[in-house]
Amino acid sequence: MNHPTGSQPDAEMDLRGTPCPLNFVRTKLRLEKMADGELLEVWLDAGEPIEQVPDSLAMEGYKIEQIEERTGFFAVKVRRPVTSA
């Protein structure tokens, strides 16, 4: 079901079952390969992953646009910043 409030992600990553800090590292590497301004949706487990990964990404300068609780996991939408040339 599409939610009109959130924009469609350009890519998705399922990191359920991936421990910290590996889930953060994989998310960051994926974002670095994406184009400026693109949106990545990452699926994270409850507990340490959802507590740690969004904060770590924000500290790295990525914009957390949405955190949505789904059945048994969280979907985090994070945007790669547009860097000035």
Backbone as JSON, one array per atom type, in Angstrom:
{
  "sequence": "MNHPTGSQPDAEMDLRGTPCPLNFVRTKLRLEKMADGELLEVWLDAGEPIEQVPDSLAMEGYKIEQIEERTGFFAVKVRRPVTSA",
  "N": [[0.84, -1.19, 0.0], [0.66, 2.11, -0.95], [1.78, 5.13, 0.51], [0.7, 8.37, 0.35], [2.06, 10.48, 1.54], [4.8, 9.91, 1.78], [7.67, 9.85, -0.35], [8.47, 7.75, -3.15], [10.96, 5.28, -2.71], [14.22, 5.2, -4.25], [15.73, 2.96, -4.11], [15.87, -0.17, -2.3], [16.82, -1.83, 0.7], [17.13, -4.81, 2.44], [17.89, -5.33, 5.58], [17.27, -6.9, 7.71], [18.03, -8.97, 10.43], [20.69, -8.45, 10.26], [23.53, -7.66, 12.1], [24.52, -4.87, 14.26], [27.7, -3.21, 13.97], [27.37, -3.68, 11.3], [25.07, -3.38, 9.72], [24.78, -0.6, 9.56], [27.17, 0.07, 8.22], [26.81, -1.23, 5.74], [24.54, 0.14, 4.83], [25.54, 2.76, 4.6], [27.55, 2.39, 2.65], [25.96, 1.69, 0.47], [24.45, 4.04, 0.13], [26.51, 5.76, -0.61], [27.0, 4.94, -3.17], [24.83, 5.77, -4.55], [23.04, 8.29, -6.44], [23.21, 11.87, -5.94], [20.7, 13.13, -3.82], [19.02, 10.95, -4.06], [16.71, 8.48, -2.75], [16.79, 6.06, -0.23], [15.38, 3.12, 1.02], [15.58, 1.39, 3.98], [15.36, -1.68, 5.64], [15.11, -2.47, 8.94], [15.79, -4.26, 12.0], [13.97, -4.28, 15.15], [15.02, -2.79, 18.3], [18.5, -2.61, 18.95], [19.4, -2.11, 16.18], [17.42, -0.26, 15.03], [17.64, 1.74, 16.85], [20.28, 2.58, 16.66], [21.21, 2.84, 13.91], [19.75, 4.92, 12.35], [20.5, 7.26, 13.83], [23.29, 7.19, 13.56], [23.54, 7.48, 10.78], [22.45, 10.04, 10.47], [24.37, 11.54, 11.82], [26.4, 11.3, 10.01], [25.59, 12.98, 8.08], [23.43, 12.34, 6.49], [19.99, 12.55, 5.5], [17.31, 11.65, 7.43], [14.25, 10.74, 6.43], [11.9, 9.4, 7.03], [10.64, 7.17, 9.46], [9.15, 4.21, 9.73], [7.05, 2.02, 11.42], [6.64, -1.33, 10.82], [5.24, -4.63, 10.33], [6.94, -6.39, 12.54], [9.37, -5.2, 11.91], [11.29, -2.23, 11.05], [10.95, 0.39, 8.66], [13.14, 2.53, 7.22], [13.52, 5.59, 5.69], [16.01, 7.13, 3.99], [17.81, 9.89, 2.74], [20.23, 10.6, 0.3], [22.42, 13.3, 0.56], [22.43, 16.31, -1.44], [25.28, 17.3, -2.89], [27.18, 20.24, -3.21], [28.75, 21.33, -6.16]],
  "CA": [[0.0, 0.0, 0.0], [1.47, 3.33, -1.05], [1.38, 6.25, 1.34], [0.94, 9.58, -0.45], [2.94, 11.42, 2.23], [6.2, 9.59, 1.55], [8.04, 9.64, -1.74], [8.91, 6.39, -3.45], [12.42, 5.15, -2.66], [14.94, 4.81, -5.48], [16.29, 1.63, -3.87], [15.51, -0.76, -1.02], [17.76, -2.79, 1.27], [16.59, -5.58, 3.55], [18.98, -5.65, 6.51], [16.76, -7.61, 8.87], [18.93, -10.04, 10.82], [22.07, -7.99, 10.14], [23.89, -7.03, 13.37], [25.27, -3.61, 14.3], [27.5, -2.04, 13.11], [27.41, -4.08, 9.89], [23.93, -2.82, 9.0], [25.11, 0.8, 9.28], [28.23, 0.1, 7.2], [26.2, -1.59, 4.45], [23.66, 1.24, 4.42], [26.38, 3.88, 4.19], [28.19, 2.04, 1.37], [24.92, 1.76, -0.58], [24.15, 5.46, -0.09], [27.64, 6.39, -1.31], [26.94, 4.56, -4.59], [23.63, 6.36, -5.13], [23.19, 9.66, -6.92], [22.79, 12.91, -5.01], [19.27, 13.36, -3.69], [18.22, 9.72, -4.16], [16.12, 8.01, -1.49], [17.0, 4.64, 0.06], [14.58, 2.57, 2.11], [16.31, 0.31, 4.64], [14.55, -2.44, 6.6], [15.93, -2.76, 10.12], [15.14, -4.92, 13.13], [13.75, -3.49, 16.36], [16.13, -2.86, 19.25], [19.74, -1.87, 18.65], [19.49, -1.56, 14.82], [16.61, 0.94, 14.79], [18.11, 2.78, 17.76], [21.62, 3.03, 16.31], [21.5, 3.15, 12.51], [19.33, 6.27, 11.92], [21.34, 8.27, 14.47], [24.62, 7.15, 12.94], [23.42, 8.07, 9.44], [22.24, 11.49, 10.63], [25.67, 12.13, 12.19], [27.22, 11.31, 8.8], [25.08, 14.0, 7.18], [22.3, 11.86, 5.69], [18.7, 13.04, 5.99], [16.32, 10.62, 7.71], [12.97, 11.34, 6.04], [10.76, 8.72, 7.63], [10.82, 5.88, 10.12], [7.81, 3.63, 9.78], [7.01, 0.7, 12.04], [5.88, -2.31, 10.06], [5.07, -5.87, 11.09], [8.16, -7.07, 12.91], [10.59, -4.48, 11.54], [11.12, -0.81, 10.76], [11.4, 0.86, 7.36], [13.74, 3.85, 7.37], [13.83, 6.24, 4.42], [17.15, 8.04, 4.16], [18.15, 10.53, 1.47], [21.62, 11.04, 0.09], [22.39, 14.75, 0.38], [22.92, 16.87, -2.7], [26.51, 18.02, -2.6], [27.44, 21.31, -4.17], [29.92, 21.0, -7.01]],
  "C": [[0.88, 1.24, 0.0], [0.9, 4.42, -0.16], [1.69, 7.53, 0.58], [1.91, 10.55, 0.21], [4.41, 11.17, 1.92], [6.5, 9.41, 0.07], [8.54, 8.22, -1.92], [10.43, 6.31, -3.38], [13.0, 4.76, -4.01], [15.52, 3.41, -5.34], [15.85, 1.16, -2.49], [16.61, -1.74, -0.6], [17.1, -3.49, 2.44], [17.75, -6.0, 4.44], [18.45, -6.28, 7.79], [17.69, -8.79, 9.16], [20.4, -9.67, 10.71], [22.45, -7.26, 11.42], [24.55, -5.67, 13.2], [26.74, -3.96, 14.5], [27.46, -2.38, 11.63], [26.25, -3.49, 9.1], [24.16, -1.34, 8.65], [26.14, 0.9, 8.15], [27.65, -0.21, 5.82], [25.3, -0.48, 3.92], [24.48, 2.41, 3.89], [27.04, 3.6, 2.84], [27.18, 2.14, 0.23], [24.59, 3.22, -0.91], [25.26, 6.15, -0.87], [27.64, 6.05, -2.8], [25.75, 5.21, -5.3], [23.92, 7.79, -5.58], [22.71, 10.65, -5.86], [21.27, 13.04, -5.01], [18.41, 12.11, -3.78], [17.82, 9.22, -2.77], [16.28, 6.5, -1.37], [16.09, 4.23, 1.2], [15.32, 1.36, 2.66], [15.39, -0.35, 5.65], [15.45, -2.89, 7.72], [15.1, -3.45, 11.2], [14.9, -3.91, 14.26], [14.96, -3.63, 17.27], [17.32, -2.03, 18.78], [19.78, -1.33, 17.22], [18.69, -0.27, 14.62], [17.03, 2.08, 15.72], [19.42, 3.39, 17.27], [21.77, 3.56, 14.88], [21.01, 4.54, 12.09], [20.17, 7.38, 12.54], [22.72, 8.35, 13.83], [24.6, 7.77, 11.55], [23.27, 9.58, 9.52], [23.56, 12.19, 10.97], [26.61, 12.19, 10.99], [26.7, 12.31, 7.76], [23.95, 13.55, 6.27], [21.0, 12.3, 6.34], [17.74, 11.87, 6.18], [14.95, 11.24, 7.44], [11.78, 10.7, 6.73], [11.22, 7.45, 8.31], [9.42, 5.33, 10.35], [7.88, 2.24, 10.41], [6.11, -0.2, 11.21], [5.78, -3.59, 10.88], [6.42, -6.54, 11.33], [9.46, -6.37, 12.53], [10.26, -3.0, 11.31], [11.65, -0.5, 9.36], [11.89, 2.3, 7.54], [14.04, 4.39, 5.98], [14.9, 7.29, 4.68], [17.57, 8.58, 2.8], [19.62, 10.89, 1.43], [21.6, 12.55, -0.14], [22.91, 15.17, -0.99], [24.15, 17.7, -2.34], [26.73, 19.1, -3.66], [28.75, 21.03, -4.89], [31.11, 21.88, -6.65]]
}
